[in-house]
Amino acid sequence: MPAALDEIIEELRDTDRQERIELLIDMAKRLPPLPDRLAHFKDEAHRVPECQSPVFLVVEIDGDRVRLFADAPIEAPTVRGFVAILVEGLDGATVEEILTLPSDLVERTGMPEILGMLRVRGLHGVLGRMKMMVARAAAVDAASRDRAN
Amino acid sequence: MSGTYARPEALVSADWVQEHLNDPKVRIVETDEDAALYHMGHIPGAVEIGWHLQLQDQLRRDYIDVPRFEALCSAAGIANDTTVVFYGDNANWWACYALWAFQLFGHKDCRIMDGGYALWKAEGRPMTTEIPSPTPTPYKVQKADEAAIRAFRDEVLAHAKAGRPMIDVRSPDEYTGKKLHMEGYPQEGALRGGHIPGARSVPWKRAINADGTFKSADELQALYEGEIGMKPSDDVVAYCRIGERSSHTWFVLKYLLGYPKVRNYDGSWTEWGNLVRVPIALGEEPGKI
């Protein structure tokens, strides 16, 4: 797991429920807005369908690194906070690092203790969708490099 | 707006709440979908009651028991005669659910703040992140009449067989059976899609305006009585997926339209869609048994 993400998870794990919520809110407030050049990607194709709130993910491949951008409403701080964890912890990671993220990442961040087991579905959706988009973007990138060769 | 709500006292405005912020007989309770929202800022003096971790039993699929409910109220500074006003996100979904749960234990004076969290915030009313520590109150559950407002699966089956009115408040795709469970998340899913035979589809959201407030009595009547032909004398069961959205419709029918007999089937689709051998209807037609 990328060190940046590992660090965030460590920090979250070291807290009780109340502190974890505070941390999550801090993360949610820190999530940078989508850059203007990507603002038009707030569309259905970039929306996470598993989330009730409008959550948008944009993935770019830059050399061997993944650039990650996201938007989620501040009125849904839990999901926005989780998205912010992914952006802060994974922006600049390699494709390989993202595709091999453990499938229990949501549990490792301690979200079930905040949300209860019932409502972590949307977060799994965010993680699954992000992996899928990274895989797709990497494939498109590889194909375009093949063509260029 | 000619008609008025049947039990207008059950719905209070944001103005009313603001005027009663320091009223010792009133306790404001926030119940949200998003577990962190309360901590971002809430109505001054409001306590948080979580629908899942606080109102539900964590082992058995049920609500907390009487001693735990009493302890919860006591810690929240709610006495038997306290006016409890619920509000929350998602146009008061969970607020209605919490109100319904409080009614399971027979708490007398429960109300909803119209418009919920979003309207309070949009109007720029006071908010704080300060978490109140109420003085514990004595609380003793008096007379709980769960059977009057809660339906269990066998009762729902009998209800369906008798052809009595039922409302499915989920989205149209869930009703027709197009949407099953989410791939990969069996803990949230049902094995079959569709609806309980005879249930009419009225998505819960149709009862609210764009700002999250409830529609007028006339509009609600046109919806439930005009469109699907229900009558106040009907014995009605409402359900959704786990009983939260249907609490919202339950509140509308019971308090705003004044139907005396409305029950919420909290087992809802996560129970029915997993039960062996119960009948299910597919598609847009209500169907029948």
HADDOCK unambig.tbl for C-alpha pairs under 7 A between the chains (distance, minus, plus):
assign (segid A and resid 21 and name CA) (segid B and resid 36 and name CA) 5.81 0.50 0.50
assign (segid A and resid 75 and name CA) (segid B and resid 37 and name CA) 6.83 0.50 0.50
assign (segid A and resid 76 and name CA) (segid B and resid 34 and name CA) 5.97 0.50 0.50
assign (segid A and resid 76 and name CA) (segid B and resid 37 and name CA) 6.76 0.50 0.50
assign (segid A and resid 77 and name CA) (segid B and resid 34 and name CA) 6.94 0.50 0.50
assign (segid A and resid 77 and name CA) (segid B and resid 36 and name CA) 5.92 0.50 0.50
assign (segid A and resid 77 and name CA) (segid B and resid 37 and name CA) 6.02 0.50 0.50
assign (segid A and resid 78 and name CA) (segid B and resid 34 and name CA) 6.09 0.50 0.50
assign (segid A and resid 78 and name CA) (segid B and resid 35 and name CA) 6.71 0.50 0.50
assign (segid A and resid 78 and name CA) (segid B and resid 36 and name CA) 5.67 0.50 0.50
assign (segid A and resid 114 and name CA) (segid B and resid 35 and name CA) 6.62 0.50 0.50
assign (segid A and resid 115 and name CA) (segid B and resid 35 and name CA) 5.98 0.50 0.50
assign (segid A and resid 116 and name CA) (segid B and resid 52 and name CA) 6.75 0.50 0.50
assign (segid A and resid 116 and name CA) (segid B and resid 53 and name CA) 6.49 0.50 0.50
assign (segid A and resid 118 and name CA) (segid B and resid 188 and name CA) 6.74 0.50 0.50
assign (segid A and resid 121 and name CA) (segid B and resid 185 and name CA) 6.76 0.50 0.50
